[in-house]
């Protein structure tokens, strides 16, 4: 089973787009979450982009 995370943008009220390594992984709305499974180990970057243009990024490493 690949490791799975639940992505959630606290304080967001509209749509949030989620990018993993620069590729669209999905969208969530408000406090709802998006589940994402990391199929490949290694370094990854997760970006959240709110409807108003605000964004946040985090980097993480998935181990085998």
Order of alpha helices (4+ residues) and beta strands (2+ residues): beta-beta-beta-beta-beta-beta
